[in-house]
């Protein structure tokens, strides 16, 4: 959470919580727009640069409208995400459909309404994509470098990952696509998540350009773009390094210039940042409702994994603060929800000011992969989303779930099968 967002939110947060009731995620419109401008300025000297915001990070129409207004496209991985991107105003070539284990009807949807850029995840999907009668003119493949690149803790070892076309398959994949009618080509990879080191992403771009050189030599293909993927990290911990986006842009420009000098062609470079764009510009606000003193101290709040599962899923750290807790005695606690799983936590053994019932706990950096990963175990309902607008107003942009929403799938026309 930026200091600027904190300085604007904290003075009004108690009133906002009283008006809307907790729990809720609240996002900072000003911070998101400023972040987008930083990205555009950094890559202003890189011809053809394009951001495809990863819809999976924060699939709310109001967020996507901000991205579209800044000229960004969208990376989608499902039909609902495609629908959201189109409703936000994205044109076909500003939508990249990057799915895995894809079904035929998903391809059909992706190619409706003028189509989108198909980022194909597997060579076995090439003939399935061709079944619709005509092969897309523009095609991209997701490349899995295997042992040629070290992955991160979230995505894992590329050799063990379910994503992408292997190094040994990549030339043949483009050959088949070309034979089926593809005339324009892109190349994508993504093998890390939440890296704070820009050299890692520079090496990723270098790797893509090496593959581009191979494709040019073997097939005479000049790639229209290379997509370094997402994975750019944010400092969840106070002492985490800050990713140097300007250095990444500078190094990308240098690599592309070198490629152009050698090959007399220059692919555009694109990325699909989600976390870096919106992660720091959202917080999850909960109210302390209980306190339990057993072997450890557990502070119970009115939200949990249903609204933010990153900590419970893989131990991800989110910094937390207590509104108005400055100057209090501190203690080490677990911040927990009400689901009957021991991993239902927003924080484990974190040092906080001593809390009392009614205190507001702010869990930082939930503007990406927060509510988007929510679920309904125990019949718990997902929380609302708010937008802190640039004019200081706070707007509800997604209401909280109600029991009627949860039970809606239990109301349907009778349907059964019976053996003859």
C-alpha positions in Angstrom: 0.0 0.0 0.0 1.5 3.3 -1.0 2.0 6.0 1.5 -0.1 8.4 -0.7 -3.0 6.0 -0.7 -2.7 5.5 3.1 -2.6 9.3 3.7 -5.8 9.7 1.8 -7.7 6.6 3.0 -6.9 6.5 6.7 -8.6 9.8 7.7 -11.9 8.6 6.1 -11.7 4.9 6.5 -13.7 4.6 9.7 -16.6 6.6 8.1 -16.4 4.5 5.0 -16.5 1.3 7.0 -19.5 2.6 9.0 -21.3 3.4 5.7 -20.6 0.2 3.7 -19.9 -2.3 6.6 -16.9 -4.5 6.5 -15.4 -6.7 5.1 -14.5 -5.1 1.7 -11.7 -4.6 -0.7 -11.1 -0.9 -1.6 -9.1 0.2 -4.6 -7.3 3.5 -5.3 -8.3 4.9 -8.7 -5.6 7.6 -8.5 -2.9 5.1 -7.7 -3.9 2.8 -10.5 -4.0 5.6 -13.1 -0.6 6.9 -11.9 0.8 3.4 -12.1 -0.3 3.1 -15.7 1.3 6.4 -16.6 4.6 5.3 -15.1 4.5 2.2 -17.3 3.7 4.2 -20.4 6.5 6.7 -19.7 9.0 4.0 -19.1 8.3 2.2 -22.4 7.7 5.4 -24.4 10.9 4.8 -26.3 10.1 1.1 -27.1 8.3 1.1 -30.5 5.1 -0.9 -30.5 5.0 -1.5 -26.7 1.6 -2.7 -25.4 0.3 -3.7 -22.0 -2.3 -6.4 -21.9 -3.7 -6.2 -18.4 -4.1 -9.7 -16.9 -7.9 -9.7 -16.2 -7.5 -12.6 -13.8 -5.8 -10.3 -11.3 -8.8 -8.0 -10.7 -11.8 -8.9 -13.0 -14.0 -5.9 -12.1 -15.5 -3.8 -15.0 -14.6 -0.5 -13.3 -11.0 -1.5 -13.1 -11.0 -2.7 -16.8 -12.5 0.6 -17.8 -9.5 2.4 -16.3 -7.2 0.1 -18.2 -9.0 0.6 -21.5 -8.9 4.4 -21.0 -5.2 4.2 -20.6 -4.9 2.4 -24.0 -4.1 -1.0 -22.5 -5.4 -4.3 -23.9 -6.4 -7.4 -21.9 -5.0 -10.9 -21.3 -7.9 -13.3 -20.9 -7.9 -17.0 -19.9 -11.7 -17.8 -19.9 -14.9 -16.9 -21.7 -16.1 -14.7 -18.8 -12.9 -12.8 -19.0 -13.3 -12.3 -22.7 -16.8 -11.0 -22.2 -15.5 -8.5 -19.5 -12.8 -7.3 -21.9 -15.1 -6.8 -24.8 -17.6 -4.9 -22.5 -14.8 -2.7 -21.4 -14.4 -1.6 -25.0 -11.4 -3.7 -26.1 -10.9 -4.2 -29.9 -10.0 -7.7 -31.1 -6.2 -7.1 -31.4 -6.2 -5.7 -27.8 -7.4 -9.0 -26.4 -5.1 -11.9 -26.0 -6.7 -15.3 -25.2 -4.1 -17.3 -23.2 -5.8 -20.4 -21.9 -4.7 -23.9 -21.2 -6.5 -27.2 -21.5 -8.9 -25.3 -23.8 -12.2 -26.6 -25.1 -13.5 -26.1 -28.6 -16.3 -23.8 -27.6 -13.8 -21.5 -25.8 -11.9 -21.1 -29.1 -15.2 -20.3 -30.8 -16.0 -17.6 -28.3 -12.5 -16.2 -28.5 -12.8 -15.9 -32.3 -16.3 -14.3 -32.3 -16.9 -10.5 -32.7 -13.8 -10.1 -34.9 -11.7 -12.5 -32.9 -8.9 -12.0 -30.5 -5.2 -13.0 -30.5 -5.1 -16.7 -29.8 -2.1 -17.6 -27.6 -2.0 -21.3 -28.1 -0.7 -23.4 -25.2 -0.2 -26.8 -26.8 0.7 -28.3 -30.2 -2.2 -30.8 -29.8 -4.6 -27.8 -29.9 -3.5 -26.8 -33.4 -5.8 -29.2 -35.3 -8.7 -28.4 -32.9 -8.3 -24.7 -33.6 -8.4 -25.6 -37.3 -11.7 -27.5 -37.0 -13.7 -24.3 -37.2 -13.0 -24.2 -40.9 -10.4 -21.5 -41.1 -7.2 -21.0 -39.1 -6.6 -17.6 -37.5 -4.4 -15.3 -39.6 -2.6 -14.1 -36.4 -1.4 -16.8 -34.0 0.8 -16.8 -31.0 2.3 -19.7 -29.1 3.1 -19.9 -25.4 6.7 -21.1 -25.1 7.9 -23.3 -22.1 11.7 -23.2 -22.1 12.0 -26.1 -19.7 15.5 -26.4 -18.1 16.6 -23.3 -20.1 14.9 -21.0 -17.6 14.5 -21.2 -13.8 10.9 -20.6 -12.6 9.5 -19.1 -9.4 7.9 -20.5 -6.3 4.3 -19.9 -7.5 4.5 -21.2 -11.1 7.2 -23.6 -10.2 9.9 -25.4 -12.3 9.1 -24.9 -16.0 9.8 -28.6 -16.6 7.0 -29.5 -14.2 4.6 -26.9 -15.3 1.5 -27.7 -17.3 1.9 -24.6 -19.5 3.2 -24.1 -23.0 5.0 -25.6 -25.9 8.4 -27.2 -25.3 11.6 -26.0 -26.8 11.7 -29.1 -29.0 8.2 -28.6 -30.3 8.2 -24.9 -30.9 9.5 -24.8 -34.5 7.1 -27.5 -35.6 4.2 -25.7 -33.9 4.8 -22.6 -36.1 5.4 -24.7 -39.2 2.0 -26.3 -38.7 0.3 -23.0 -38.1 1.9 -21.5 -41.2 0.7 -24.5 -43.3 -2.8 -24.0 -42.0 -2.9 -20.4 -43.1 -1.4 -18.3 -40.3 0.4 -15.3 -41.8 1.2 -13.2 -38.7 2.9 -14.5 -35.6 3.7 -13.7 -32.0 5.6 -15.5 -29.2 4.8 -15.6 -25.5 6.3 -17.0 -22.4 5.7 -16.7 -18.7 7.7 -18.8 -16.2 7.8 -16.6 -13.1 5.4 -14.8 -10.7 6.2 -11.9 -8.4 9.8 -11.4 -9.3 11.3 -8.2 -7.9 14.5 -8.4 -10.1 14.4 -6.7 -13.5 17.4 -8.8 -14.9 15.1 -11.9 -14.7 12.7 -10.2 -17.1 15.5 -8.9 -19.3 16.8 -12.5 -19.6 13.2 -13.6 -20.5 13.1 -11.1 -23.4 16.6 -12.2 -24.5 15.4 -15.8 -24.5 12.4 -14.9 -26.7 14.6 -13.1 -29.2 16.7 -16.2 -29.4 13.7 -18.2 -30.3 12.7 -15.5 -32.7 16.1 -15.9 -34.4 15.5 -19.7 -34.7 12.0 -19.2 -36.2 13.4 -16.7 -38.8 16.2 -19.1 -39.8 14.1 -22.3 -39.9 10.8 -20.9 -41.3 11.4 -17.4 -42.6 9.0 -16.0 -40.0 9.4 -12.5 -38.7 7.6 -12.3 -35.4 5.2 -9.4 -35.1 5.5 -9.3 -31.3 7.1 -11.0 -28.4 5.2 -11.1 -25.1 7.4 -11.4 -21.9 4.3 -12.3 -19.9 3.5 -11.0 -16.5 5.2 -11.9 -13.2 6.6 -8.5 -12.3 6.4 -8.4 -8.5 5.6 -5.9 -5.8 7.1 -5.4 -2.3 4.6 -7.2 -0.1 7.1 -6.9 2.8 8.4 -3.5 3.9 12.0 -4.4 3.2 11.3 -6.1 -0.2 13.1 -4.5 -3.2 11.1 -2.4 -5.7 11.0 -3.7 -9.3 12.9 -1.2 -11.5 10.5 -0.8 -14.4 12.6 1.9 -16.1 15.6 -0.3 -16.2 13.6 -3.1 -17.7 12.3 -0.7 -20.5 15.8 0.5 -21.2 17.2 -3.0 -21.5 14.3 -4.1 -23.7 15.0 -1.2 -26.0 18.7 -2.1 -26.2 17.9 -5.8 -27.0 15.4 -4.9 -29.7 17.8 -2.5 -31.3 20.5 -5.2 -31.4 18.0 -7.6 -32.9 17.1 -5.0 -35.5 20.7 -4.4 -36.5 21.3 -8.1 -37.0 18.0 -9.1 -38.7 16.6 -5.9 -40.1 13.3 -6.6 -38.3 12.0 -5.5 -34.9 9.2 -7.3 -33.1 7.0 -5.2 -30.9 7.3 -6.0 -27.2 4.2 -6.5 -25.0 3.6 -7.6 -21.4 0.6 -8.7 -19.4 1.2 -7.2 -15.9 -1.6 -7.7 -13.4 -0.1 -7.6 -10.0 2.3 -4.8 -10.7 -0.5 -2.6 -12.1 -3.1 -3.0 -9.4 -1.7 -5.0 -6.5 -0.4 -2.2 -4.4 -3.5 -0.1 -5.0 -6.0 -2.2 -3.0 -6.5 -3.2 0.6 -8.8 -5.6 2.4 -10.5 -4.0 5.4 -11.9 -6.2 8.1 -13.3 -5.7 11.6 -12.1 -7.5 14.7 -15.0 -9.5 16.1 -13.3 -12.0 18.5 -10.1 -12.7 20.3 -8.9 -16.1 21.3 -6.1 -16.8 23.8 -4.9 -20.4 23.6 -1.4 -21.7 22.7 -1.2 -18.6 20.4 -3.3 -15.5 20.2 -5.9 -15.5 17.4 -7.5 -12.3 16.4 -10.8 -13.2 14.7 -12.0 -10.8 11.9 -15.2 -10.7 9.8 -13.4 -11.7 6.6 -11.0 -14.4 5.6 -9.9 -16.8 2.8 -13.2 -16.3 1.0 -12.0 -12.8 0.2 -8.3 -13.3 0.2 -6.8 -16.7 0.0 -3.2 -16.0 -0.9 -1.9 -16.5 2.6 -3.8 -19.7 3.2 -3.1 -21.1 -0.2 0.7 -20.7 -0.3 1.7 -18.8 2.7 2.0 -15.4 0.9 2.7 -12.5 3.2 0.5 -9.4 3.3 1.5 -6.6 5.5 -1.2 -5.5 8.0 -2.0 -2.5 10.0 -4.5 -1.6 12.7 -6.3 1.7 12.0 -5.5 4.1 14.9 -3.2 1.6 16.5 -0.2 3.8 16.6 1.4 4.1 20.1 -0.3 0.9 21.4 1.5 -2.0 23.0 2.3 -4.6 20.3 1.8 -8.4 20.3 2.3 -11.3 18.0 -1.0 -12.8 16.7 -2.7 -14.8 13.9 -5.4 -12.9 12.0 -8.0 -15.5 11.3 -11.4 -15.9 9.6 -14.3 -18.3 10.4 -13.8 -21.1 7.9 -13.2 -24.5 9.5 -9.7 -24.9 8.0 -6.6 -23.9 10.0 -5.2 -22.2 7.0 -8.1 -19.6 7.0 -5.8 -16.8 7.9 -4.9 -13.3 6.6 -1.6 -13.4 8.6 0.3 -15.8 10.8 2.5 -14.7 13.8 2.5 -11.1 12.7 3.3 -8.2 15.1 0.4 -5.8 15.4 -0.7 -3.2 17.9 -2.9 -4.9 20.5 -6.4 -5.0 19.1 -9.9 -4.9 20.6 -13.3 -5.8 19.1 -14.4 -3.2 16.6 -10.9 -2.3 15.5 -10.3 -2.2 11.7 -7.5 -4.3 10.3 -6.1 -3.3 7.0 -4.5 -6.0 4.9 -2.3 -4.4 2.3 -1.6 -5.0 -1.4 -4.8 -6.9 -2.3 -5.4 -5.2 -5.6 -4.4 -8.3 -7.5 -5.3 -12.0 -6.9 -7.5 -11.0 -3.9 -11.2 -11.3 -4.4 -10.6 -12.8 -7.8 -9.4 -16.0 -6.0 -12.3 -16.1 -3.6 -14.6 -19.1 -2.9 -17.6 -20.3 -0.9 -16.5 -23.1 1.3 -18.6 -23.5 4.4 -21.2 -21.4 2.5 -19.3 -18.3 3.4 -20.0 -15.3 1.1 -17.5 -13.2 -0.8 -17.2 -9.5 0.2 -17.9 -6.3 -1.6 -15.5 -4.1 -3.6 -15.2 -0.4 -3.4 -13.4 2.3 -5.5 -11.8 5.3 -3.9 -12.3 7.8 -6.7 -9.9 10.6 -7.5 -12.4 13.2 -6.3 -12.5 11.6 -2.9 -15.8 9.8 -3.2 -16.1 6.1 -2.5 -18.2 4.0 -4.8 -19.5 0.4 -4.5 -18.3 -1.4 -7.6 -19.3 -4.9 -6.6 -21.9 -5.8 -4.0 -21.3 -8.5 -1.4 -22.7 -11.9 -2.1 -26.0 -12.9 -0.6 -27.4 -16.3 0.2 -29.7 -16.0 -2.8 -26.6 -15.9 -5.0 -25.2 -19.0 -3.4 -28.5 -20.9 -3.7 -29.2 -19.7 -7.3 -27.6 -22.8 -8.8 -30.0 -25.0 -6.8 -33.0 -23.7 -8.7 -33.4 -25.3 -12.2 -35.8 -27.2 -14.4 -36.0 -30.9 -13.6 -33.5 -33.0 -15.6 -32.6 -36.6 -15.2 -31.3 -39.7 -17.0 -32.8 -43.2 -16.6 -31.5 -46.4 -18.0 -33.9 -47.9 -20.6 
